Amino acid sequence: MTEPTYPNLQSPVCPLPLPAGAQILIGHGSGGGMTRDLIVNVFQKYLGNAILNAGNDSALLADELTRHAGSQMVVSTDGHVVSPLIFPGGDIGRLAVCGTVNDVAMLGAQPRYLTANFILEEGFSITELEQILASMADACREAEVEIIAADTKVTEKGKSDNLFISTTGIGWAPAGRSISGQNARPGDAVLVSGPLGNHGIAVMQARGNLGFQSEVRSDTAPLNHLVRELCDAVPDVHALRDPTRGGLATTLVEIARQSGVSILLDESEIPIDVPVRSACELLGLDPLYLANEGKVVVFVPEENAETALAAMRENKYGAQARRIGQVTGRSDGRLLLRTALGTTRVLDMLAGEMLPRIC
């Protein structure tokens, strides 16, 4: 299908010769010439496209709406405040794109457009900002999405923490597709796309909280292509969820309560990389509650479980997909774990923050 064109909307991008150590200044948030210089010569340099570069305060998507007539529009919004901004395997820019792409994809939709809002602190390094924007652009290309509207604000030094990013995602799902946290059913198999806890440990390592070095890298990744391939192979997917803050256990308790079911997990089948497990044992953390930024939990009918696993394993972000449990029946929303010792324990939501400023 031919992509819509937007003639005469491309504004020139003239690379700005930045002095060494250039920083964000209060004047960059004035709305005047310095703001335009920052937008045109820094933001458009990495995120620019015909719609964004038109310089309007909003984007007209009439052609896109016509093209997707009969489909369901899906919209999600998110804020990103991770500390530090750059960590092994990712940064706040990649996190912002992937997090919002994945939220849209969890309803079985394919994201197409993002909007972004950047809160910059006076004194923040423009070199570091460009590094983050370049990473953001790479993530957009991988996910095949575009940022079509954006805004910047600058706070006084000490009034924020270098950089916050808020994003909104827009996508479309086929008419009639119903994937929701309310749709888990007794008899469903519970699958996960790969090892858990890597993002949480990678951020802790970047903060210097581990007290030792590890090779753990964040799993931050866009999952929309994996979800499309999964839904093509198994149209009857019941529920999808990315287990971010609060980790796997909190996510599954949420779904159990939304759907009014009991879920039983098999501890021996839950994939956790050895370095992550070792770090958790040393620090007294439970990997089932650590944040993930590139994993999806899948609920499918038992008869479709193997087909779903095969489809997920064809994608690089689902190569280590495993079956980890099942929906056992109706209840008020209970999550149980069958331990390696053969006992069963109840898992609840994370109470408070295990790791603040994680995503």
Backbone torsions as a table, in degrees:
resi	resn	phi	psi	omega
1	MET	NA	134.7	-176.2
2	THR	-70.2	133.0	177.1
3	GLU	-73.0	144.4	176.4
4	PRO	-65.8	149.4	178.4
5	THR	-112.0	153.2	-178.4
6	TYR	-129.5	86.7	-174.0
7	PRO	-67.2	147.1	171.1
8	ASN	61.0	25.8	-179.4
9	LEU	-104.0	-7.9	-174.5
10	GLN	-78.8	115.1	175.9
11	SER	-91.4	147.4	-176.3
12	PRO	-67.3	141.6	174.4
13	VAL	-111.7	113.8	-178.4
14	CYS	-109.3	107.8	-177.3
15	PRO	-51.5	129.4	-177.0
16	LEU	-88.3	123.6	177.6
17	PRO	-71.8	100.8	-176.1
18	LEU	-88.4	133.9	175.3
19	PRO	-68.3	155.0	178.2
20	ALA	-57.7	134.3	178.5
21	GLY	76.7	17.6	-180.0
22	ALA	-57.4	141.2	-176.7
23	GLN	-129.3	161.2	172.3
24	ILE	-67.5	132.7	177.8
25	LEU	-114.9	157.9	177.7
26	ILE	-54.8	-35.5	179.5
27	GLY	-61.1	-22.6	177.5
28	HIS	-67.4	-14.9	178.0
29	GLY	-105.6	13.7	-173.5
30	SER	-76.9	-21.2	-174.1
31	GLY	86.5	1.8	-178.6
32	GLY	-102.8	-144.4	-174.7
33	GLY	-62.5	-40.3	179.8
34	MET	-65.0	-36.9	177.1
35	THR	-63.4	-45.1	179.2
36	ARG	-62.6	-41.4	177.8
37	ASP	-58.2	-44.4	-179.5
38	LEU	-63.9	-44.6	-178.3
39	ILE	-66.1	-50.1	-173.8
40	VAL	-72.0	-42.6	-171.1
41	ASN	-95.1	-11.2	176.7
42	VAL	-117.9	-59.9	-175.1
43	PHE	-68.1	-47.9	-179.7
44	GLN	-68.4	-24.7	177.4
45	LYS	-57.4	-34.0	-176.8
46	TYR	-108.3	-36.5	-172.7
47	LEU	-107.9	-1.0	-172.3
48	GLY	-62.3	143.8	171.4
49	ASN	-155.4	174.3	-172.4
50	ALA	-58.4	-39.7	-177.5
51	ILE	-72.4	-49.0	-177.9
52	LEU	-63.8	-41.5	-175.4
53	ASN	-72.2	-8.1	177.2
54	ALA	-63.7	-22.2	174.6
55	GLY	81.9	15.8	177.9
56	ASN	-86.3	167.5	179.1
57	ASP	-87.2	-0.2	178.1
58	SER	-154.8	171.4	-178.1
59	ALA	-120.0	134.7	178.2
60	LEU	-93.2	120.5	-174.7
61	LEU	-117.7	31.6	-177.2
62	ALA	-58.2	-45.0	-179.9
63	ASP	-62.1	-40.3	-179.0
64	GLU	-66.5	-41.2	179.2
65	LEU	-64.3	-39.7	177.6
66	THR	-63.6	-41.9	-177.8
67	ARG	-64.4	-29.9	-178.2
68	HIS	-105.2	22.4	178.2
69	ALA	-56.1	132.8	-179.0
70	GLY	94.7	-11.9	176.4
71	SER	-91.9	170.7	176.9
72	GLN	-100.6	126.1	176.2
73	MET	-80.7	137.3	177.7
74	VAL	-122.2	131.4	-179.0
75	VAL	-128.5	137.5	176.2
76	SER	-139.5	151.5	176.2
77	THR	-134.4	151.0	-174.0
78	ASP	-155.7	156.7	175.2
79	GLY	-122.9	148.2	-173.3
80	HIS	-131.8	120.9	-173.6
81	VAL	-135.4	32.1	-173.1
82	VAL	-62.4	146.6	176.0
83	SER	-136.1	124.9	1.1
84	PRO	-74.9	168.3	-177.3
85	LEU	-69.2	-29.9	-180.0
86	ILE	-122.1	131.4	-176.4
87	PHE	-143.6	164.9	-179.2
88	PRO	-57.2	119.9	178.2
89	GLY	93.5	-1.7	-179.1
90	GLY	178.7	-171.6	178.8
91	ASP	-162.8	175.5	-175.1
92	ILE	-63.1	-28.9	178.9
93	GLY	-68.9	-50.1	177.7
94	ARG	-63.3	-39.6	179.2
95	LEU	-60.7	-42.9	-178.3
96	ALA	-63.1	-44.3	179.2
97	VAL	-66.6	-52.0	-174.9
98	CYS	-65.7	-40.1	-179.4
99	GLY	-60.6	-42.9	-178.6
100	THR	-76.1	-40.2	174.0
101	VAL	-55.1	-45.1	-176.8
102	ASN	-69.0	-36.8	178.0
103	ASP	-61.7	-40.4	176.8
104	VAL	-66.8	-40.9	-177.4
105	ALA	-66.9	-24.3	-176.6
106	MET	-68.0	-9.7	171.1
107	LEU	-100.6	15.4	179.8
108	GLY	77.9	17.9	-179.5
109	ALA	-98.0	160.4	172.9
110	GLN	-106.4	114.4	179.6
111	PRO	-66.2	146.2	-179.8
112	ARG	-125.8	-40.1	-175.5
113	TYR	-131.9	150.9	172.8
114	LEU	-127.2	153.5	162.3
115	THR	-117.0	157.3	-176.5
116	ALA	-143.6	141.6	176.3
117	ASN	-124.4	125.2	-176.0
118	PHE	-110.7	119.5	174.0
119	ILE	-101.6	109.2	-175.3
120	LEU	-105.5	141.6	176.9
121	GLU	-98.2	137.5	175.0
122	GLU	-51.4	131.7	-179.7
123	GLY	96.2	-8.3	179.4
124	PHE	-67.5	138.3	-176.5
125	SER	-67.7	126.3	177.1
126	ILE	-69.0	-31.7	175.9
127	THR	-61.1	-44.4	178.1
128	GLU	-67.3	-37.9	176.4
129	LEU	-59.7	-44.5	179.6
130	GLU	-63.6	-38.0	177.5
131	GLN	-60.8	-42.5	-179.5
132	ILE	-69.4	-40.1	178.6
133	LEU	-66.0	-37.4	177.1
134	ALA	-62.9	-41.0	177.5
135	SER	-65.7	-39.4	177.7
136	MET	-61.7	-42.9	179.0
137	ALA	-63.3	-41.2	177.4
138	ASP	-60.4	-43.1	179.9
139	ALA	-64.9	-38.4	176.9
140	CYS	-62.0	-42.8	179.0
141	ARG	-63.7	-42.5	-179.8
142	GLU	-63.5	-42.3	-178.8
143	ALA	-81.1	-11.2	-178.0
144	GLU	61.8	49.5	174.3
145	VAL	-126.1	161.9	176.7
146	GLU	-125.9	145.9	171.7
147	ILE	-89.8	115.7	-171.6
148	ILE	-108.0	-8.4	175.2
149	ALA	-152.7	141.7	-177.3
150	ALA	-153.1	161.3	179.0
151	ASP	-146.4	151.6	174.8
152	THR	-128.4	142.8	171.8
153	LYS	-134.4	148.9	179.0
154	VAL	-120.5	129.6	176.1
155	THR	-103.0	159.1	176.2
156	GLU	-66.0	152.6	-179.4
157	LYS	-56.8	132.0	-179.2
158	GLY	90.3	-5.3	-177.4
159	LYS	-97.4	-8.8	172.7
160	SER	-149.3	-160.4	-175.1
161	ASP	-132.5	73.0	175.6
162	ASN	70.8	-64.9	-173.7
163	LEU	-157.2	125.5	167.6
164	PHE	-117.6	145.3	178.0
165	ILE	-129.6	126.9	172.0
166	SER	-111.1	138.7	-177.1
167	THR	-133.8	152.0	171.1
168	THR	-126.5	137.3	179.8
169	GLY	-115.2	143.5	178.6
170	ILE	-128.3	130.1	178.6
171	GLY	-151.7	-177.9	-177.4
172	TRP	-133.4	139.6	174.6
173	ALA	-116.1	149.7	178.7
174	PRO	-58.4	145.3	176.6
175	ALA	-56.7	134.7	177.3
176	GLY	89.6	-13.1	178.9
177	ARG	-71.4	131.2	-179.2
178	SER	-132.1	91.2	176.5
179	ILE	-115.6	122.2	-172.4
180	SER	-157.3	154.4	174.3
181	GLY	-64.2	-12.1	177.8
182	GLN	-87.9	-2.4	-169.3
183	ASN	-105.3	6.0	175.4
184	ALA	-64.7	138.3	-173.7
185	ARG	-129.5	151.2	174.5
186	PRO	-53.7	134.2	-177.9
187	GLY	97.6	-13.7	178.8
188	ASP	-64.5	144.4	168.7
189	ALA	-87.0	144.5	178.4
190	VAL	-109.9	122.2	-177.7
191	LEU	-119.3	156.6	172.7
192	VAL	-135.0	146.6	-169.8
193	SER	-79.9	-11.3	179.8
194	GLY	172.3	-172.8	-175.3
195	PRO	-61.3	146.9	-172.5
196	LEU	-106.1	154.5	169.8
197	GLY	90.3	-3.6	-174.9
198	ASN	-63.6	-39.8	-178.0
199	HIS	-63.6	-46.5	-178.9
200	GLY	-59.7	-43.8	-179.5
201	ILE	-70.8	-37.1	179.3
202	ALA	-62.9	-40.6	179.3
203	VAL	-69.1	-41.5	176.3
204	MET	-58.9	-42.2	179.5
205	GLN	-62.3	-42.3	-179.6
206	ALA	-65.4	-27.6	177.4
207	ARG	-80.5	-10.9	-175.7
208	GLY	80.3	20.4	-177.1
209	ASN	-84.7	-13.5	-174.8
210	LEU	-78.1	-33.6	-174.9
211	GLY	80.9	3.3	176.1
212	PHE	-157.1	164.1	-179.7
213	GLN	-94.7	145.4	175.4
214	SER	-139.2	170.7	179.0
215	GLU	-98.4	11.6	-177.1
216	VAL	-69.2	133.0	177.0
217	ARG	-123.0	147.6	177.6
218	SER	-59.8	148.4	179.1
219	ASP	-93.0	14.3	-175.3
220	THR	-49.8	119.9	-175.1
221	ALA	-160.5	149.7	172.8
222	PRO	-80.7	131.7	-174.7
223	LEU	-109.1	7.8	-174.0
224	ASN	-65.6	-34.6	179.1
225	HIS	-70.6	-39.5	176.4
226	LEU	-60.3	-44.3	-179.7
227	VAL	-63.3	-41.5	178.7
228	ARG	-60.9	-45.6	-179.2
229	GLU	-65.2	-37.9	177.6
230	LEU	-63.8	-47.0	-177.5
231	CYS	-69.3	-30.0	174.2
232	ASP	-64.5	-39.6	-177.9
233	ALA	-78.2	-36.3	-177.9
234	VAL	-131.6	89.3	-179.2
235	PRO	-61.3	-22.8	-175.1
236	ASP	-94.6	44.5	171.8
237	VAL	-70.6	132.0	-177.4
238	HIS	-91.4	-44.1	-176.6
239	ALA	-148.9	146.7	174.6
240	LEU	-135.4	145.9	175.2
241	ARG	-159.1	137.4	174.1
242	ASP	-93.2	121.5	-174.7
243	PRO	-82.2	81.1	-176.0
244	THR	-87.4	-116.5	-179.9
245	ARG	-57.9	135.0	-177.9
246	GLY	90.9	-15.0	172.9
247	GLY	70.6	-167.0	-175.5
248	LEU	-61.3	-46.6	-173.8
249	ALA	-62.7	-48.0	-179.7
250	THR	-61.8	-41.7	179.4
251	THR	-60.3	-44.6	-177.5
252	LEU	-72.5	-32.5	173.5
253	VAL	-63.1	-42.2	178.1
254	GLU	-57.6	-47.8	-178.4
255	ILE	-66.9	-41.3	178.7
256	ALA	-58.4	-41.1	-179.6
257	ARG	-73.7	-39.3	177.9
258	GLN	-60.9	-39.9	-173.6
259	SER	-93.7	-12.8	-177.6
260	GLY	67.6	47.7	-177.8
261	VAL	-133.4	167.6	170.1
262	SER	-105.4	138.2	179.0
263	ILE	-120.6	133.1	176.8
264	LEU	-114.5	120.9	177.6
265	LEU	-99.8	149.8	174.4
266	ASP	-105.9	108.2	-175.0
267	GLU	-55.8	-37.3	-176.1
268	SER	-68.7	-16.6	-178.8
269	GLU	-99.1	-6.9	-177.3
270	ILE	-79.4	118.5	-174.5
271	PRO	-77.7	123.8	176.2
272	ILE	-139.5	123.5	-178.9
273	ASP	-64.6	148.5	-176.8
274	VAL	-56.6	-45.9	179.5
275	PRO	-61.5	-35.3	177.8
276	VAL	-67.8	-45.0	179.7
277	ARG	-62.6	-41.0	-179.6
278	SER	-64.3	-44.1	178.9
279	ALA	-61.6	-40.9	179.4
280	CYS	-64.5	-40.2	179.4
281	GLU	-64.9	-39.6	179.8
282	LEU	-69.2	-34.5	-174.4
283	LEU	-99.3	-3.3	-180.0
284	GLY	72.3	31.8	179.8
285	LEU	-102.6	153.1	175.9
286	ASP	-101.8	115.4	-177.0
287	PRO	-62.1	-18.8	179.1
288	LEU	-71.1	-11.8	179.6
289	TYR	-112.6	5.5	178.9
290	LEU	-82.1	146.6	-178.5
291	ALA	-69.5	148.2	174.1
292	ASN	-130.2	149.3	179.3
293	GLU	-130.3	13.4	178.1
294	GLY	-152.1	34.0	-179.6
295	LYS	-128.0	153.0	177.6
296	VAL	-134.0	137.5	172.3
297	VAL	-98.3	135.3	-171.8
298	VAL	-126.1	133.5	173.2
299	PHE	-113.6	120.1	178.6
300	VAL	-136.7	156.5	174.9
301	PRO	-56.9	146.1	-177.5
302	GLU	-50.3	-41.9	-175.7
303	GLU	-68.6	-14.3	-180.0
304	ASN	-103.8	2.0	-172.1
305	ALA	-60.9	-47.3	-176.8
306	GLU	-68.4	-38.0	176.7
307	THR	-62.9	-41.9	179.3
308	ALA	-64.3	-44.6	178.7
309	LEU	-60.7	-42.9	-179.9
310	ALA	-62.2	-41.6	179.4
311	ALA	-65.8	-42.5	179.7
312	MET	-63.7	-39.6	-176.8
313	ARG	-71.0	-14.7	175.5
314	GLU	-75.0	-18.7	179.4
315	ASN	-97.0	142.8	-176.1
316	LYS	-62.5	-26.3	179.7
317	TYR	-87.6	1.8	176.0
318	GLY	-128.3	16.8	-174.4
319	ALA	-60.2	-27.9	-178.7
320	GLN	-108.9	29.1	-179.5
321	ALA	-60.3	142.7	-178.7
322	ARG	-138.9	154.7	167.9
323	ARG	-87.2	126.2	-173.9
324	ILE	-119.4	-5.4	-179.2
325	GLY	176.2	-166.6	-178.8
326	GLN	-152.8	158.9	173.0
327	VAL	-88.8	120.0	-170.4
328	THR	-94.7	-20.8	-179.5
329	GLY	169.2	-174.9	178.3
330	ARG	-82.8	144.9	177.1
331	SER	-165.7	-170.3	176.1
332	ASP	-86.6	8.4	177.1
333	GLY	105.2	78.0	-175.5
334	ARG	-122.4	137.7	176.2
335	LEU	-116.2	122.5	-179.3
336	LEU	-117.6	149.2	178.3
337	LEU	-123.5	120.5	171.8
338	ARG	-83.9	112.0	-173.0
339	THR	-78.9	169.8	178.8
340	ALA	-63.4	-21.4	179.2
341	LEU	-85.7	-4.0	179.3
342	GLY	91.4	-1.5	176.5
343	THR	-86.6	170.5	179.3
344	THR	-126.2	133.8	176.9
345	ARG	-130.6	154.3	-179.9
346	VAL	-86.9	134.7	174.6
347	LEU	-108.0	138.5	178.4
348	ASP	-120.7	178.7	175.9
349	MET	-66.2	154.3	172.8
350	LEU	-62.9	128.9	178.6
351	ALA	-95.3	103.4	-177.7
352	GLY	88.1	-161.1	-176.2
353	GLU	-106.9	117.7	170.9
354	MET	-69.9	-44.2	-179.8
355	LEU	-134.7	104.6	178.1
356	PRO	-69.1	156.5	176.7
357	ARG	56.0	48.2	-173.6
358	ILE	-96.1	-18.6	-178.2
359	CYS	-164.3	NA	NA
